[in-house]
Amino acid sequence: MAASDPIADALTKIRNASRAGHPTVEVRCSRPLQQILDVLRQEGFITAHKVVGEAPAQRLLRVYLKYSSKKTPAITQLVRVSTPGVRHYRKADALPRILGGMGAAVVSTSKGIMTERDAYRQHIGGELMCYVW
């Protein structure tokens, strides 16, 4: 059965694997999800990600999760904001700050997927994809 929201499905798998202490998790591959994972890697929430599998229908993304020396996960919470049924858009000056800058909001803009800080600096708004802290 196909998921109606593959990004939410992938974020849920990553959140659950992080809470369970798994070193890696595999999710279905898509270009928007790869861009979201690039942002999470730049912000220090995951170590890396790579595409595994040959055929386009069988491609998966292997996500390497990040933990502190005491096995505390870098990802405490990962929340999907905009869904296929209800989209959430914000102007640049109305973008949220997550935990006073300790977390990040991932925003899909006309210039690509980026954090809310980068979108605010470039003064462009967009669709709120997810919050992570």
C-alpha positions as CSV (number, residue, x, y, z in Angstrom):
1,M,0.0,0.0,0.0
2,A,1.4,3.4,-1.0
3,A,1.7,6.1,1.6
4,S,-0.4,9.2,1.0
5,D,2.4,11.3,2.5
6,P,5.8,9.7,1.8
7,I,7.7,12.6,3.6
8,A,5.7,12.1,6.8
9,D,6.3,8.4,6.6
10,A,10.0,8.9,6.2
11,L,10.2,11.4,9.0
12,T,8.3,9.0,11.3
13,K,10.7,6.2,10.5
14,I,13.7,8.5,11.3
15,R,12.1,9.7,14.5
16,N,11.3,6.2,15.7
17,A,14.7,4.8,14.8
18,S,16.4,7.7,16.6
19,R,14.3,7.0,19.8
20,A,15.1,3.3,19.6
21,G,18.9,4.0,19.2
22,H,19.4,2.4,15.8
23,P,22.5,3.5,13.9
24,T,20.8,3.7,10.5
25,V,17.3,3.6,9.0
26,E,16.2,3.1,5.4
27,V,13.4,5.1,3.9
28,R,11.9,5.4,0.4
29,C,13.9,7.7,-1.9
30,S,12.6,11.0,-3.3
31,R,14.2,14.2,-4.4
32,P,12.4,16.4,-1.8
33,L,13.3,14.0,1.0
34,Q,17.0,14.0,-0.1
35,Q,16.9,17.8,0.1
36,I,15.4,17.7,3.6
37,L,18.0,15.2,4.7
38,D,20.7,17.6,3.3
39,V,19.4,20.3,5.5
40,L,19.3,18.0,8.5
41,R,22.9,17.0,7.8
42,Q,24.0,20.6,7.5
43,E,22.3,21.4,10.8
44,G,24.0,18.5,12.6
45,F,20.9,16.3,13.2
46,I,22.1,13.3,11.1
47,T,25.6,12.1,10.2
48,A,25.0,11.3,6.5
49,H,22.6,9.7,4.0
50,K,23.1,7.8,0.8
51,V,21.1,6.2,-1.9
52,V,21.1,2.4,-2.0
53,G,19.5,0.1,-4.6
54,E,19.8,0.1,-8.4
55,A,16.4,0.2,-10.0
56,P,14.4,3.5,-9.6
57,A,11.5,1.7,-8.0
58,Q,13.8,-0.1,-5.5
59,R,15.9,2.9,-4.5
60,L,16.1,3.6,-0.8
61,L,17.8,6.3,1.3
62,R,20.0,5.0,4.1
63,V,20.1,7.6,6.9
64,Y,22.9,7.5,9.4
65,L,21.6,8.8,12.7
66,K,23.7,11.0,15.0
67,Y,24.1,10.4,18.8
68,S,26.2,12.0,21.6
69,S,28.8,10.2,23.5
70,K,26.2,9.2,26.1
71,K,24.0,7.7,23.3
72,T,21.6,10.6,23.5
73,P,20.0,11.1,20.0
74,A,20.6,14.4,18.2
75,I,17.0,14.3,17.1
76,T,14.6,14.7,20.0
77,Q,11.5,15.5,18.0
78,L,10.7,15.6,14.3
79,V,7.3,17.0,13.4
80,R,5.7,17.2,9.9
81,V,3.9,20.6,9.6
82,S,2.5,20.9,6.1
83,T,0.6,17.9,4.8
84,P,-1.0,17.1,1.4
85,G,-4.4,18.0,2.9
86,V,-3.4,21.2,4.7
87,R,-0.5,23.3,3.4
88,H,1.2,25.8,5.7
89,Y,2.8,28.8,4.1
90,R,4.6,31.7,5.8
91,K,6.1,35.0,4.7
92,A,9.8,35.6,5.5
93,D,9.1,37.8,8.5
94,A,6.6,35.2,9.9
95,L,8.8,32.2,9.9
96,P,8.9,30.5,13.3
97,R,12.0,30.1,15.5
98,I,12.3,26.7,17.0
99,L,13.4,26.5,20.7
100,G,15.0,30.0,20.4
101,G,17.3,28.8,17.5
102,M,18.3,25.4,19.0
103,G,16.0,23.6,16.6
104,A,15.2,24.2,12.9
105,A,12.2,24.6,10.7
106,V,12.7,23.2,7.1
107,V,11.1,25.5,4.5
108,S,10.4,24.8,0.9
109,T,11.1,28.0,-1.0
110,S,11.3,29.1,-4.6
111,K,15.1,28.8,-4.2
112,G,15.0,25.2,-2.8
113,I,14.6,23.6,0.5
114,M,16.4,25.3,3.4
115,T,16.2,26.2,7.1
116,E,14.0,29.1,8.3
117,R,17.2,31.1,9.2
118,D,18.5,30.9,5.6
119,A,15.0,31.8,4.2
120,Y,14.8,34.8,6.6
121,R,18.3,36.0,5.6
122,Q,17.3,35.8,1.9
123,H,13.9,37.4,2.7
124,I,11.9,34.6,1.0
125,G,8.9,32.7,2.5
126,G,7.6,29.3,1.6
127,E,5.9,26.2,2.8
128,L,6.8,24.9,6.2
129,M,7.8,21.2,5.7
130,C,8.8,20.1,9.2
131,Y,10.3,21.1,12.6
132,V,13.2,19.4,14.1
133,W,14.9,19.8,17.5
